Amino acid sequence: MISHDQIAVRAWAVQQISHGPLFVATTGVFARDTAALIEVAVVDSDGDTRINTLIRSALPLPRWAQLRHRLTPSQVRTAPRAERIAPDLAETILWERVISWNARAASTLVATCLHATGHATPVSCWDELRPAYARYIGDWMPQARRYRSVGLPGRGPLALQCARAVLNAMRDMAGLDELDFPPAQRGRPLPLLDERDPDEDPDAWIE
């Protein structure tokens, strides 16, 4: 069964790669019945970065998120507003095949951002790599009757690192060589025009 599943997963990965999907990774905050997109990275199947940016959030940045993603509240507070990011994001993923490690979280965060800014954007499909990669690794747990969940190899605290890692995991599954990437850097806004508090003057920054 394991070898059969691995063959099926490899065939699926080969087919997905042939369609030239986009690989999307996000960082966000979920609070009760709302969510806020804080960082998004989009990489195409050739490894080129299409989008890599922080997004200003109205929700406070939890301490665990600051540590896990190496973010500071000031970085988020001075990042571009969602209204400025949404048009490019919507145009990039419109009717595209999208793959994420955790598709539910990524699609929810992106959809929340786009809907809030009036950019409801349909995609062709949004697939999750995590269960397929678990079948590819093939660590079967007989008592639980499922494959053991595995972490994403090569992931990092930055969304861009995670998007690249998803692409390379997919390439590995398809029997292709992994791509070499330069060190990932987080998209940083340029300094504020003056020393005013960005909370008092939210638009006092330069893209």
C-alpha positions in Angstrom: 0.0 0.0 0.0 2.8 2.4 0.9 4.6 2.0 -2.4 1.3 2.3 -4.3 0.6 5.6 -2.5 4.0 6.9 -3.2 3.7 6.1 -6.9 0.3 7.9 -6.9 1.7 10.9 -5.1 4.6 11.2 -7.5 2.3 11.1 -10.5 0.1 13.8 -8.8 3.2 16.0 -8.2 4.4 15.6 -11.8 1.0 16.6 -13.1 0.8 19.6 -10.7 4.3 20.8 -11.7 3.4 20.6 -15.4 0.5 23.1 -14.8 2.9 25.7 -13.5 1.2 26.4 -10.2 1.9 29.2 -7.7 3.3 28.4 -4.3 1.8 30.6 -1.5 2.9 31.0 2.1 1.4 33.3 4.6 1.8 34.5 8.2 -1.3 35.7 10.0 -3.3 36.1 13.2 -6.6 34.4 13.9 -8.8 36.0 16.6 -12.3 34.6 17.3 -14.3 35.1 14.1 -11.7 37.2 12.2 -8.2 36.8 10.7 -5.5 39.2 9.6 -2.9 38.6 6.9 0.5 39.9 8.1 2.9 38.5 5.5 2.5 36.8 2.1 4.9 35.4 -0.4 4.1 34.0 -3.8 6.6 32.0 -5.8 6.0 30.6 -9.3 7.1 27.1 -10.4 10.4 28.4 -11.8 11.3 29.7 -8.3 10.8 33.4 -9.2 9.3 35.6 -6.5 6.1 37.2 -7.5 5.1 38.8 -4.2 7.0 39.1 -0.9 5.6 41.7 1.5 4.5 42.4 5.0 1.0 43.8 5.5 -0.2 46.2 8.2 -2.6 44.6 10.6 -5.1 46.0 13.0 -4.8 43.0 15.2 -2.1 42.9 17.8 0.9 40.7 17.0 1.1 37.9 19.6 4.4 37.3 21.4 4.6 33.8 20.0 4.2 35.1 16.4 7.0 37.7 17.0 9.3 34.9 18.1 8.3 32.3 15.6 8.4 34.6 12.6 11.1 37.0 13.8 8.7 40.0 13.5 8.4 43.1 15.6 5.2 45.1 16.1 6.9 48.1 14.5 7.6 46.2 11.3 3.9 45.3 11.0 2.8 48.8 12.1 4.8 50.5 9.3 4.1 47.9 6.6 1.9 48.7 3.6 -1.8 48.7 4.1 -3.8 45.8 2.7 -5.5 48.2 0.2 -2.1 48.7 -1.4 -1.2 45.0 -1.5 -4.5 43.5 -2.5 -4.7 44.6 -6.2 -1.3 43.0 -7.0 -2.1 39.9 -4.9 -5.5 39.5 -6.5 -4.1 39.9 -10.0 -1.3 37.4 -9.3 -3.5 34.5 -8.1 -6.5 35.1 -10.3 -7.6 31.8 -11.8 -4.3 30.2 -11.0 -3.5 26.8 -9.4 -2.2 27.5 -5.9 -0.4 25.1 -3.6 0.4 25.8 0.1 1.6 23.6 2.9 -1.5 24.4 4.9 -4.0 25.4 2.3 -6.8 26.1 4.8 -4.9 28.7 6.8 -3.3 30.3 3.7 -6.5 30.5 1.7 -8.5 31.9 4.7 -5.9 34.6 5.3 -5.7 35.6 1.7 -9.4 35.5 1.2 -10.0 37.7 4.3 -7.5 40.3 3.0 -9.0 40.3 -0.5 -12.6 40.4 0.6 -12.0 43.2 3.1 -10.5 45.3 0.3 -13.2 44.5 -2.3 -11.0 42.0 -4.3 -12.9 38.7 -4.2 -10.6 36.7 -6.4 -11.3 33.1 -7.6 -8.5 30.7 -8.1 -8.5 27.5 -10.3 -7.8 25.4 -7.2 -6.0 25.6 -3.9 -4.3 22.4 -3.0 -2.6 21.4 0.3 0.8 19.7 0.1 1.1 18.5 3.7 -1.0 15.3 3.5 0.5 14.4 0.1 4.0 14.8 1.4 3.2 12.6 4.4 2.2 9.9 2.0 5.3 10.5 -0.1 7.5 10.0 3.0 5.5 6.9 3.8 5.8 6.7 7.6 2.7 4.6 8.2 1.2 4.2 11.7 -0.7 0.9 11.9 -2.6 1.6 15.1 -3.7 5.1 13.9 -4.2 3.8 10.4 -2.7 6.9 8.8 0.6 8.4 7.8 2.6 10.3 10.3 2.5 14.0 9.8 5.9 15.4 8.9 7.4 18.9 8.9 8.1 20.9 5.8 11.9 20.6 5.1 13.7 23.8 4.5 11.1 26.1 6.0 12.0 29.2 7.9 10.5 32.1 9.8 9.9 34.1 6.7 6.9 33.5 4.4 9.3 33.5 1.4 11.4 30.7 2.9 8.2 28.6 3.4 6.9 29.3 -0.2 10.3 28.2 -1.6 10.3 25.1 0.7 6.9 24.1 -0.6 8.1 24.4 -4.2 11.2 22.3 -3.5 9.2 19.6 -1.6 6.9 19.4 -4.6 9.9 19.1 -7.0 11.3 16.4 -4.8 8.0 14.5 -4.9 8.0 14.8 -8.7 11.6 13.5 -9.0 13.1 16.8 -9.9 16.2 18.5 -8.5 15.6 21.1 -5.8 16.2 24.7 -6.7 19.0 26.7 -5.1 17.9 30.1 -3.7 19.7 33.1 -2.4 19.1 33.9 1.2 15.5 35.1 1.8 14.9 38.6 2.9 11.8 40.1 4.2 10.3 42.9 2.1 10.8 46.0 4.2 9.1 49.4 3.7 11.3 52.4 3.3 11.8 54.7 6.4 9.0 57.0 7.5 9.0 60.5 6.1 9.4 61.9 9.6 9.4 60.8 13.2 5.6 60.9 13.6 4.0 57.9 15.2 2.5 55.8 12.3 -0.5 55.1 14.5 -1.3 58.8 14.5 -0.5 59.3 10.9 -0.9 55.9 9.3 0.0 56.9 5.8 3.3 58.6 6.6 5.5 56.1 4.8 6.9 55.5 1.4 6.5 52.4 -0.6 
